[in-house]
Amino acid sequence: MAHVVHSFADAAGAAHACADRVAHLLKEQIALRDVAHIGLAGGNTPRAMYAVLATLPGIDWSRIHFWWGDERCVPESDKNSNERMARETLLSRLPVSTWTAHPVPTKLPPPACAAAYEAELRKHCELHPASGMPIIDVLLLGIGDDGHTLSLFPGSPTLLEKSKAVASTTAPPTSPVKDRITLTIPAARAARYRIFLAVGADKKPLVRGCLAQPAADQPSAMVGDAEWFLDSAAAP
Ligand code: 6PG
């Protein structure tokens, strides 16, 4: 599969279309395997999409397992927590509470946290026949202003991880939270579907770089082919 790019007039259009696609894929996976594992993206862009996803009909939320593609090593009560953001904008708004969430256990020290989260993924998800990585059905991704995705940052040694599915890593000093937990490149590449949502003019050069001439070290170009939901400002 190559990259598939969908562009919309504005951010709301991109969010709605992305939510519709996510809902379709979740239903498809439930029909195939009676379960669907979704990896949630952090940051701010997904907020609008999550709010729409929570309203969409026809999803058997009791068959859904929510994971986080990456997390900041802070308590869930912290404003920088990706878990907190997803609970506020999505999980708390779902019509039922029969879904299963697997938050990153950030109370543990980062290395132990990463190991525990990987064990949980391996316990619940199918393993990829070739790579042995736990398979997340739908992995949602954002793109940072330096081309990072998940908590995989340009130049990070974590980009070279080949055997772990989850790693503890550090963000650049400009980031609000230094210590991170992230899916690795092999884990991201094992996902059945990768979906990027990016809006706003500041994302345009990064999206272009990823789609047109993926730099060898741009993490958002390393996770594999994906479906992109963009507004006109971010579209190359
Ligand atoms: C994180 C995210 C990160 C995010 C990008 C884009 O924990 O920071 O997972 O990868 O997707 O930084 O963030 P915005 O959506 O806020 O631009």
Residues whose N, C-alpha, C, O or C-beta is under 5 A from the ligand:
A	BS01	6PG	A41 G42 G43 N44 T45 P46 D70 L141 G142 I143 G144 H148 T149 L150 S151
